[in-house]
Amino acid sequence: MKEYVTFLLQMIIWSSFSLIEWLSGRDRPFFKGMMLCVFLYIAFLLARKIGLRTRKALWTTTLTAAMYFTCQHFVWEALQ
């Protein structure tokens, strides 16, 4: 159950990342990369705070980020 709650909350985090990335459209790629690292760290900390062990929190964070960015890629491909 903890994994499911973590997954849902991390998807909210990634949706916020997408909004903030859109708002900072003119930023340099370096700063967008730094912002990605900050959001990855926040998502990882959230998973740890919910009570997942470090390895499972890292795995869940990686999985949700990969799933979100893969789906985002397919949506952008469909819209263009």
N, CA, C and O atoms as CSV, one atom per row, in Angstrom:
chain,resi,resn,atom,element,x,y,z
A,1,MET,N,N,0.818,-1.192,0.000
A,1,MET,CA,C,0.000,0.000,0.000
A,1,MET,C,C,0.868,1.265,0.000
A,1,MET,O,O,0.522,2.265,-0.628
A,2,LYS,N,N,1.993,1.208,0.708
A,2,LYS,CA,C,2.882,2.373,0.743
A,2,LYS,C,C,3.420,2.702,-0.644
A,2,LYS,O,O,3.578,3.868,-1.004
A,3,GLU,N,N,3.699,1.654,-1.413
A,3,GLU,CA,C,4.229,1.873,-2.760
A,3,GLU,C,C,3.211,2.575,-3.641
A,3,GLU,O,O,3.562,3.452,-4.430
A,4,TYR,N,N,1.951,2.188,-3.505
A,4,TYR,CA,C,0.891,2.788,-4.310
A,4,TYR,C,C,0.706,4.262,-3.966
A,4,TYR,O,O,0.594,5.101,-4.860
A,5,VAL,N,N,0.673,4.578,-2.680
A,5,VAL,CA,C,0.547,5.975,-2.248
A,5,VAL,C,C,1.750,6.779,-2.725
A,5,VAL,O,O,1.601,7.906,-3.197
A,6,THR,N,N,2.935,6.203,-2.603
A,6,THR,CA,C,4.148,6.868,-3.075
A,6,THR,C,C,4.081,7.125,-4.576
A,6,THR,O,O,4.436,8.206,-5.046
A,7,PHE,N,N,3.627,6.130,-5.320
A,7,PHE,CA,C,3.491,6.274,-6.773
A,7,PHE,C,C,2.560,7.432,-7.112
A,7,PHE,O,O,2.892,8.260,-7.959
A,8,LEU,N,N,1.406,7.502,-6.467
A,8,LEU,CA,C,0.448,8.573,-6.764
A,8,LEU,C,C,1.005,9.948,-6.406
A,8,LEU,O,O,0.861,10.899,-7.175
A,9,LEU,N,N,1.635,10.054,-5.250
A,9,LEU,CA,C,2.193,11.347,-4.845
A,9,LEU,C,C,3.366,11.761,-5.733
A,9,LEU,O,O,3.537,12.944,-6.030
A,10,GLN,N,N,4.165,10.795,-6.152
A,10,GLN,CA,C,5.269,11.137,-7.037
A,10,GLN,C,C,4.763,11.547,-8.411
A,10,GLN,O,O,5.383,12.389,-9.061
A,11,MET,N,N,3.666,10.981,-8.868
A,11,MET,CA,C,3.099,11.425,-10.143
A,11,MET,C,C,2.614,12.880,-10.039
A,11,MET,O,O,2.687,13.636,-11.008
A,12,ILE,N,N,2.124,13.257,-8.870
A,12,ILE,CA,C,1.753,14.658,-8.651
A,12,ILE,C,C,3.007,15.529,-8.706
A,12,ILE,O,O,2.986,16.617,-9.282
A,13,ILE,N,N,4.082,15.057,-8.116
A,13,ILE,CA,C,5.352,15.804,-8.160
A,13,ILE,C,C,5.811,15.975,-9.606
A,13,ILE,O,O,6.228,17.065,-9.995
A,14,TRP,N,N,5.740,14.909,-10.406
A,14,TRP,CA,C,6.185,15.005,-11.798
A,14,TRP,C,C,5.265,15.892,-12.627
A,14,TRP,O,O,5.720,16.543,-13.569
A,15,SER,N,N,3.997,15.927,-12.295
A,15,SER,CA,C,3.090,16.846,-12.978
A,15,SER,C,C,3.461,18.293,-12.649
A,15,SER,O,O,3.409,19.166,-13.515
A,16,SER,N,N,3.834,18.538,-11.401
A,16,SER,CA,C,4.295,19.880,-11.014
A,16,SER,C,C,5.579,20.230,-11.746
A,16,SER,O,O,5.767,21.369,-12.172
A,17,PHE,N,N,6.462,19.251,-11.891
A,17,PHE,CA,C,7.705,19.488,-12.627
A,17,PHE,C,C,7.408,19.901,-14.063
A,17,PHE,O,O,8.043,20.807,-14.602
A,18,SER,N,N,6.443,19.232,-14.672
A,18,SER,CA,C,6.079,19.546,-16.043
A,18,SER,C,C,5.551,20.973,-16.149
A,18,SER,O,O,5.891,21.690,-17.090
A,19,LEU,N,N,4.728,21.389,-15.197
A,19,LEU,CA,C,4.195,22.752,-15.190
A,19,LEU,C,C,5.318,23.766,-14.994
A,19,LEU,O,O,5.370,24.772,-15.702
A,20,ILE,N,N,6.198,23.519,-14.062
A,20,ILE,CA,C,7.291,24.459,-13.792
A,20,ILE,C,C,8.258,24.504,-14.963
A,20,ILE,O,O,8.798,25.565,-15.277
A,21,GLU,N,N,8.484,23.379,-15.609
A,21,GLU,CA,C,9.347,23.362,-16.790
A,21,GLU,C,C,8.728,24.192,-17.914
A,21,GLU,O,O,9.431,24.902,-18.633
A,22,TRP,N,N,7.424,24.097,-18.055
A,22,TRP,CA,C,6.729,24.887,-19.080
A,22,TRP,C,C,6.822,26.379,-18.760
A,22,TRP,O,O,7.013,27.198,-19.660
A,23,LEU,N,N,6.687,26.733,-17.476
A,23,LEU,CA,C,6.770,28.135,-17.079
A,23,LEU,C,C,8.178,28.710,-17.252
A,23,LEU,O,O,8.334,29.912,-17.463
A,24,SER,N,N,9.195,27.864,-17.163
A,24,SER,CA,C,10.568,28.333,-17.319
A,24,SER,C,C,11.094,27.937,-18.702
A,24,SER,O,O,12.177,27.365,-18.825
A,25,GLY,N,N,10.338,28.239,-19.705
A,25,GLY,CA,C,10.656,27.819,-21.063
A,25,GLY,C,C,11.937,28.395,-21.626
A,25,GLY,O,O,12.563,27.787,-22.493
A,26,ARG,N,N,12.338,29.567,-21.142
A,26,ARG,CA,C,13.529,30.204,-21.703
A,26,ARG,C,C,14.796,29.934,-20.904
A,26,ARG,O,O,15.844,30.511,-21.195
A,27,ASP,N,N,14.715,29.074,-19.913
A,27,ASP,CA,C,15.908,28.742,-19.128
A,27,ASP,C,C,16.884,27.913,-19.951
A,27,ASP,O,O,16.501,27.224,-20.896
A,28,ARG,N,N,18.155,27.999,-19.569
A,28,ARG,CA,C,19.182,27.194,-20.231
A,28,ARG,C,C,19.049,25.732,-19.812
A,28,ARG,O,O,18.551,25.439,-18.725
A,29,PRO,N,N,19.492,24.821,-20.667
A,29,PRO,CA,C,19.381,23.387,-20.354
A,29,PRO,C,C,20.070,22.990,-19.044
A,29,PRO,O,O,19.610,22.078,-18.356
A,30,PHE,N,N,21.159,23.660,-18.698
A,30,PHE,CA,C,21.852,23.350,-17.450
A,30,PHE,C,C,20.927,23.538,-16.250
A,30,PHE,O,O,20.890,22.699,-15.349
A,31,PHE,N,N,20.182,24.640,-16.243
A,31,PHE,CA,C,19.291,24.924,-15.122
A,31,PHE,C,C,18.075,24.003,-15.130
A,31,PHE,O,O,17.548,23.664,-14.070
A,32,LYS,N,N,17.627,23.597,-16.309
A,32,LYS,CA,C,16.542,22.612,-16.374
A,32,LYS,C,C,17.014,21.269,-15.827
A,32,LYS,O,O,16.249,20.561,-15.173
A,33,GLY,N,N,18.261,20.918,-16.091
A,33,GLY,CA,C,18.824,19.695,-15.533
A,33,GLY,C,C,18.941,19.760,-14.023
A,33,GLY,O,O,18.677,18.781,-13.326
A,34,MET,N,N,19.338,20.919,-13.523
A,34,MET,CA,C,19.409,21.095,-12.073
A,34,MET,C,C,18.023,20.986,-11.446
A,34,MET,O,O,17.856,20.403,-10.375
A,35,MET,N,N,17.034,21.556,-12.129
A,35,MET,CA,C,15.662,21.478,-11.625
A,35,MET,C,C,15.181,20.021,-11.612
A,35,MET,O,O,14.477,19.609,-10.689
A,36,LEU,N,N,15.555,19.252,-12.621
A,36,LEU,CA,C,15.210,17.829,-12.664
A,36,LEU,C,C,15.830,17.099,-11.472
A,36,LEU,O,O,15.175,16.270,-10.839
A,37,CYS,N,N,17.084,17.404,-11.170
A,37,CYS,CA,C,17.751,16.770,-10.023
A,37,CYS,C,C,17.052,17.128,-8.715
A,37,CYS,O,O,16.906,16.275,-7.839
A,38,VAL,N,N,16.625,18.363,-8.577
A,38,VAL,CA,C,15.922,18.784,-7.359
A,38,VAL,C,C,14.606,18.019,-7.220
A,38,VAL,O,O,14.266,17.557,-6.131
A,39,PHE,N,N,13.874,17.886,-8.315
A,39,PHE,CA,C,12.605,17.168,-8.252
A,39,PHE,C,C,12.816,15.675,-8.005
A,39,PHE,O,O,12.024,15.054,-7.297
A,40,LEU,N,N,13.855,15.099,-8.566
A,40,LEU,CA,C,14.176,13.706,-8.271
A,40,LEU,C,C,14.457,13.530,-6.781
A,40,LEU,O,O,14.000,12.568,-6.162
A,41,TYR,N,N,15.202,14.454,-6.224
A,41,TYR,CA,C,15.544,14.378,-4.800
A,41,TYR,C,C,14.301,14.548,-3.928
A,41,TYR,O,O,14.143,13.845,-2.930
A,42,ILE,N,N,13.424,15.473,-4.296
A,42,ILE,CA,C,12.181,15.670,-3.540
A,42,ILE,C,C,11.317,14.414,-3.600
A,42,ILE,O,O,10.749,14.001,-2.589
A,43,ALA,N,N,11.216,13.808,-4.778
A,43,ALA,CA,C,10.425,12.580,-4.920
A,43,ALA,C,C,11.029,11.453,-4.079
A,43,ALA,O,O,10.301,10.688,-3.446
A,44,PHE,N,N,12.341,11.354,-4.074
A,44,PHE,CA,C,13.011,10.329,-3.270
A,44,PHE,C,C,12.773,10.576,-1.778
A,44,PHE,O,O,12.482,9.642,-1.031
A,45,LEU,N,N,12.896,11.824,-1.349
A,45,LEU,CA,C,12.667,12.136,0.065
A,45,LEU,C,C,11.232,11.839,0.479
A,45,LEU,O,O,10.987,11.380,1.594
A,46,LEU,N,N,10.293,12.097,-0.409
A,46,LEU,CA,C,8.900,11.785,-0.121
A,46,LEU,C,C,8.719,10.283,0.085
A,46,LEU,O,O,8.034,9.861,1.016
A,47,ALA,N,N,9.327,9.487,-0.772
A,47,ALA,CA,C,9.228,8.031,-0.641
A,47,ALA,C,C,9.841,7.565,0.677
A,47,ALA,O,O,9.296,6.682,1.340
A,48,ARG,N,N,10.958,8.150,1.051
A,48,ARG,CA,C,11.590,7.783,2.328
A,48,ARG,C,C,10.728,8.224,3.506
A,48,ARG,O,O,10.641,7.512,4.507
A,49,LYS,N,N,10.093,9.382,3.401
A,49,LYS,CA,C,9.261,9.903,4.483
A,49,LYS,C,C,8.012,9.051,4.669
A,49,LYS,O,O,7.529,8.897,5.790
A,50,ILE,N,N,7.489,8.499,3.583
A,50,ILE,CA,C,6.316,7.629,3.682
A,50,ILE,C,C,6.679,6.336,4.395
A,50,ILE,O,O,5.822,5.715,5.022
A,51,GLY,N,N,7.924,5.926,4.308
A,51,GLY,CA,C,8.352,4.753,5.054
A,51,GLY,C,C,8.967,3.655,4.213
A,51,GLY,O,O,9.175,2.547,4.707
A,52,LEU,N,N,9.260,3.933,2.963
A,52,LEU,CA,C,9.909,2.924,2.136
A,52,LEU,C,C,11.390,2.852,2.487
A,52,LEU,O,O,12.001,3.852,2.864
A,53,ARG,N,N,11.950,1.674,2.358
A,53,ARG,CA,C,13.396,1.529,2.563
A,53,ARG,C,C,14.125,2.228,1.422
A,53,ARG,O,O,13.540,2.500,0.373
A,54,THR,N,N,15.395,2.514,1.632
A,54,THR,CA,C,16.165,3.313,0.672
A,54,THR,C,C,16.170,2.695,-0.717
A,54,THR,O,O,15.942,3.394,-1.704
A,55,ARG,N,N,16.424,1.415,-0.806
A,55,ARG,CA,C,16.490,0.755,-2.116
A,55,ARG,C,C,15.124,0.788,-2.813
A,55,ARG,O,O,15.045,1.052,-4.012
A,56,LYS,N,N,14.058,0.523,-2.065
A,56,LYS,CA,C,12.717,0.528,-2.642
A,56,LYS,C,C,12.301,1.961,-3.010
A,56,LYS,O,O,11.631,2.170,-4.021
A,57,ALA,N,N,12.692,2.935,-2.201
A,57,ALA,CA,C,12.385,4.333,-2.514
A,57,ALA,C,C,13.096,4.760,-3.785
A,57,ALA,O,O,12.516,5.450,-4.623
A,58,LEU,N,N,14.341,4.356,-3.930
A,58,LEU,CA,C,15.096,4.688,-5.142
A,58,LEU,C,C,14.478,4.017,-6.364
A,58,LEU,O,O,14.341,4.640,-7.416
A,59,TRP,N,N,14.107,2.755,-6.224
A,59,TRP,CA,C,13.489,2.015,-7.317
A,59,TRP,C,C,12.143,2.638,-7.711
A,59,TRP,O,O,11.858,2.792,-8.899
A,60,THR,N,N,11.323,2.994,-6.727
A,60,THR,CA,C,10.014,3.588,-7.001
A,60,THR,C,C,10.169,4.946,-7.665
A,60,THR,O,O,9.437,5.263,-8.603
A,61,THR,N,N,11.103,5.745,-7.195
A,61,THR,CA,C,11.337,7.055,-7.784
A,61,THR,C,C,11.806,6.930,-9.228
A,61,THR,O,O,11.338,7.665,-10.098
A,62,THR,N,N,12.711,6.023,-9.486
A,62,THR,CA,C,13.203,5.804,-10.849
A,62,THR,C,C,12.081,5.317,-11.759
A,62,THR,O,O,11.950,5.776,-12.893
A,63,LEU,N,N,11.284,4.398,-11.263
A,63,LEU,CA,C,10.189,3.846,-12.055
A,63,LEU,C,C,9.131,4.903,-12.382
A,63,LEU,O,O,8.675,4.986,-13.522
A,64,THR,N,N,8.738,5.707,-11.396
A,64,THR,CA,C,7.723,6.724,-11.664
A,64,THR,C,C,8.254,7.797,-12.601
A,64,THR,O,O,7.525,8.273,-13.472
A,65,ALA,N,N,9.510,8.182,-12.435
A,65,ALA,CA,C,10.082,9.186,-13.341
A,65,ALA,C,C,10.152,8.652,-14.763
A,65,ALA,O,O,9.793,9.354,-15.709
A,66,ALA,N,N,10.609,7.418,-14.923
A,66,ALA,CA,C,10.694,6.825,-16.258
A,66,ALA,C,C,9.313,6.683,-16.881
A,66,ALA,O,O,9.133,6.966,-18.065
A,67,MET,N,N,8.350,6.254,-16.100
A,67,MET,CA,C,6.985,6.089,-16.616
A,67,MET,C,C,6.395,7.445,-17.014
A,67,MET,O,O,5.778,7.570,-18.072
A,68,TYR,N,N,6.584,8.441,-16.178
A,68,TYR,CA,C,6.028,9.761,-16.469
A,68,TYR,C,C,6.654,10.353,-17.732
A,68,TYR,O,O,5.935,10.848,-18.600
A,69,PHE,N,N,7.974,10.310,-17.846
A,69,PHE,CA,C,8.620,10.919,-19.000
A,69,PHE,C,C,8.377,10.129,-20.281
A,69,PHE,O,O,8.349,10.709,-21.367
A,70,THR,N,N,8.203,8.827,-20.171
A,70,THR,CA,C,7.846,8.028,-21.345
A,70,THR,C,C,6.448,8.386,-21.828
A,70,THR,O,O,6.233,8.597,-23.022
A,71,CYS,N,N,5.508,8.452,-20.909
A,71,CYS,CA,C,4.140,8.826,-21.285
A,71,CYS,C,C,4.088,10.262,-21.809
A,71,CYS,O,O,3.347,10.553,-22.748
A,72,GLN,N,N,4.861,11.147,-21.214
A,72,GLN,CA,C,4.905,12.529,-21.674
A,72,GLN,C,C,5.436,12.594,-23.104
A,72,GLN,O,O,4.936,13.369,-23.919
A,73,HIS,N,N,6.432,11.793,-23.406
A,73,HIS,CA,C,6.993,11.760,-24.759
A,73,HIS,C,C,5.937,11.306,-25.767
A,73,HIS,O,O,5.798,11.903,-26.834
A,74,PHE,N,N,5.196,10.253,-25.429
A,74,PHE,CA,C,4.181,9.746,-26.347
A,74,PHE,C,C,3.037,10.736,-26.539
A,74,PHE,O,O,2.486,10.846,-27.634
A,75,VAL,N,N,2.684,11.450,-25.486
A,75,VAL,CA,C,1.622,12.459,-25.600
A,75,VAL,C,C,2.078,13.603,-26.503
A,75,VAL,O,O,1.316,14.052,-27.359
A,76,TRP,N,N,3.315,14.081,-26.322
A,76,TRP,CA,C,3.816,15.157,-27.176
A,76,TRP,C,C,3.938,14.715,-28.620
A,76,TRP,O,O,3.701,15.509,-29.530
A,77,GLU,N,N,4.306,13.448,-28.849
A,77,GLU,CA,C,4.381,12.915,-30.217
A,77,GLU,C,C,3.000,12.891,-30.857
A,77,GLU,O,O,2.853,13.194,-32.041
A,78,ALA,N,N,1.998,12.534,-30.080
A,78,ALA,CA,C,0.629,12.456,-30.607
A,78,ALA,C,C,0.066,13.839,-30.909
A,78,ALA,O,O,-0.725,13.998,-31.839
A,79,LEU,N,N,0.467,14.838,-30.132
A,79,LEU,CA,C,-0.055,16.189,-30.332
A,79,LEU,C,C,0.593,16.910,-31.510
A,79,LEU,O,O,0.018,17.863,-32.036
A,80,GLN,N,N,1.755,16.480,-31.925
A,80,GLN,CA,C,2.440,17.192,-33.014
A,80,GLN,C,C,2.305,16.525,-34.307
A,80,GLN,O,O,2.829,17.010,-35.310
